[in-house]
Amino acid sequence: MGSSIRTRQAQPGIADELASFYAQHSGLIKTLGGAALAIAMPKMKDHVNPS
């Protein structure tokens, strides 16, 4: 059983709450995602091509 199925069974309203939060704050989510990528990409590059 996948984790998303278990989550929906344990907290059936969580998906709706997450969707509502994203709908209200999509710019924030996109900004945080961009910041996470900006931090992660150089670290992954260093890991793949160690100096």
Long-range contacts (C-beta under 8 A, 24 or more apart in sequence): none
